Amino acid sequence: MPPHVDSRMKTWLRVLAFPLAAILLGLATKALFPAGLPNRGAERGTEFSYVTWAEAAPQVAAGEWLLVDAREEEHFNAQHIPGALSLPAHSYPELLTFFAEDHGADKTVLVYCGTADCDLSTELAARLRDEAGLSDVRILDGGFLAWRREQ
């Protein structure tokens, strides 16, 4: 084989290696977990309940559960679950207290962030419990992305 053909082949192999590996990893993950990745709340060491959108939707629709988006405000403004309130995970402690007094003292609070790998929901849930004194705080398993998949 001429040397220039060999170098072109090496270049194409380098270009295609990462996308091909990503596709294969995705296919392997889908084969192992057809329903999606398992709930990792226990692995994270949290004591919060993780609920699916299918479980949460009736309570949210009935106004029994308060839906809270833990992402930064620009992400909330771009897209969010209808009816959700924006309360970024890194909010000032006083804001958490006001939020609890105004909205969540007597309701279950369901917190979500972008994806299952996002820790903002866990962080906000812990802060709402520990700093604002809310007793029933849960996390939407899979976050905004899981909600979108079910629409």
C-alpha positions as CSV (number, residue, x, y, z in Angstrom):
1,M,0.0,0.0,0.0
2,P,1.4,3.5,-0.9
3,P,2.5,5.5,2.2
4,H,0.0,8.3,1.6
5,V,-3.0,5.8,1.6
6,D,-1.8,4.4,4.9
7,S,-1.5,7.9,6.5
8,R,-5.0,8.8,5.3
9,M,-6.4,5.6,6.8
10,K,-4.7,6.4,10.1
11,T,-6.2,9.9,10.1
12,W,-9.7,8.6,9.4
13,L,-9.4,5.9,12.1
14,R,-8.4,8.6,14.6
15,V,-11.3,10.8,13.6
16,L,-13.8,8.0,13.9
17,A,-12.5,6.3,17.0
18,F,-14.2,8.5,19.6
19,P,-17.6,8.6,18.0
20,L,-17.6,4.9,17.3
21,A,-16.6,4.2,20.9
22,A,-19.4,6.5,22.2
23,I,-21.9,4.7,20.0
24,L,-20.8,1.3,21.2
25,L,-20.9,2.4,24.8
26,G,-24.4,3.7,24.3
27,L,-25.6,0.5,22.7
28,A,-24.0,-1.6,25.5
29,T,-25.6,0.6,28.2
30,K,-29.0,0.3,26.4
31,A,-28.6,-3.5,26.2
32,L,-27.8,-3.7,29.9
33,F,-30.4,-1.2,31.1
34,P,-33.3,-1.1,28.6
35,A,-35.4,1.0,31.0
36,G,-32.6,3.5,31.6
37,L,-29.9,3.6,34.3
38,P,-31.0,2.5,37.7
39,N,-31.8,5.0,40.5
40,R,-28.5,6.0,42.0
41,G,-29.9,7.8,45.1
42,A,-28.7,5.0,47.5
43,E,-25.3,5.0,45.9
44,R,-25.0,8.8,46.4
45,G,-25.7,8.2,50.1
46,T,-28.9,10.3,50.1
47,E,-31.9,9.5,52.1
48,F,-34.3,11.3,49.7
49,S,-37.0,9.4,47.9
50,Y,-36.5,9.3,44.1
51,V,-39.8,9.3,42.2
52,T,-40.5,8.9,38.5
53,W,-42.5,11.5,36.6
54,A,-45.3,8.8,36.2
55,E,-45.5,8.6,40.0
56,A,-45.3,12.3,40.5
57,A,-47.5,13.7,37.8
58,P,-50.9,13.1,39.5
59,Q,-49.8,14.8,42.7
60,V,-48.2,17.7,40.9
61,A,-51.3,18.2,38.7
62,A,-53.6,18.1,41.8
63,G,-51.4,20.8,43.4
64,E,-50.5,18.4,46.3
65,W,-46.8,18.4,45.4
66,L,-44.7,21.5,44.6
67,L,-42.4,21.2,41.7
68,V,-39.0,23.0,42.0
69,D,-36.3,23.4,39.4
70,A,-32.8,23.5,41.0
71,R,-31.0,24.5,37.8
72,E,-29.7,28.0,37.2
73,E,-32.2,30.6,36.2
74,E,-31.1,30.8,32.5
75,H,-31.8,27.1,32.1
76,F,-35.2,27.4,33.7
77,N,-36.0,30.4,31.5
78,A,-35.0,28.4,28.4
79,Q,-37.1,25.4,29.3
80,H,-38.7,23.9,32.4
81,I,-41.5,21.6,33.4
82,P,-44.8,23.5,33.3
83,G,-45.9,24.6,36.8
84,A,-42.4,24.4,38.2
85,L,-40.9,27.2,40.4
86,S,-37.3,28.2,39.9
87,L,-35.1,28.0,43.0
88,P,-31.4,27.5,42.0
89,A,-29.5,25.1,44.2
90,H,-26.9,27.9,45.0
91,S,-29.5,30.4,46.3
92,Y,-28.9,32.5,49.4
93,P,-30.0,30.8,52.7
94,E,-32.6,33.6,53.3
95,L,-34.2,32.8,49.9
96,L,-34.6,29.2,50.9
97,T,-36.4,30.3,54.2
98,F,-38.7,32.7,52.3
99,F,-39.4,29.9,49.8
100,A,-40.4,27.5,52.5
101,E,-42.6,30.0,54.2
102,D,-44.3,31.0,51.0
103,H,-44.7,27.7,49.2
104,G,-43.6,24.5,50.8
105,A,-44.3,24.3,54.5
106,D,-47.3,22.0,54.1
107,K,-46.6,20.3,50.8
108,T,-44.3,17.6,49.4
109,V,-41.6,19.4,47.5
110,L,-40.3,17.6,44.4
111,V,-36.9,18.9,43.2
112,Y,-35.4,18.3,39.8
113,C,-32.4,19.4,37.8
114,G,-31.2,18.6,34.3
115,T,-30.4,14.9,34.2
116,A,-29.9,11.8,36.4
117,D,-26.2,12.8,36.6
118,C,-26.9,16.3,37.9
119,D,-26.4,16.7,41.6
120,L,-28.1,20.1,41.9
121,S,-31.4,18.5,42.9
122,T,-29.8,16.5,45.7
123,E,-27.9,19.6,46.9
124,L,-31.1,21.7,46.9
125,A,-33.2,19.0,48.5
126,A,-30.6,18.7,51.4
127,R,-30.6,22.5,51.8
128,L,-34.4,22.7,51.8
129,R,-34.5,20.1,54.5
130,D,-31.5,21.2,56.6
131,E,-31.6,25.0,56.2
132,A,-35.3,25.7,55.5
133,G,-36.8,23.0,57.7
134,L,-38.9,21.2,55.1
135,S,-39.8,17.7,56.1
136,D,-41.0,16.1,52.9
137,V,-38.6,16.7,50.0
138,R,-38.2,14.3,47.1
139,I,-36.2,14.2,43.9
140,L,-37.5,13.6,40.4
141,D,-35.5,10.6,39.1
142,G,-33.8,11.5,35.9
143,G,-34.7,15.2,36.2
144,F,-35.9,17.4,33.3
145,L,-34.6,15.0,30.7
146,A,-36.7,12.1,32.1
147,W,-39.7,14.4,32.0
148,R,-39.1,15.3,28.4
149,R,-38.8,11.6,27.4
150,E,-42.2,10.9,28.8
151,Q,-43.9,13.8,26.9
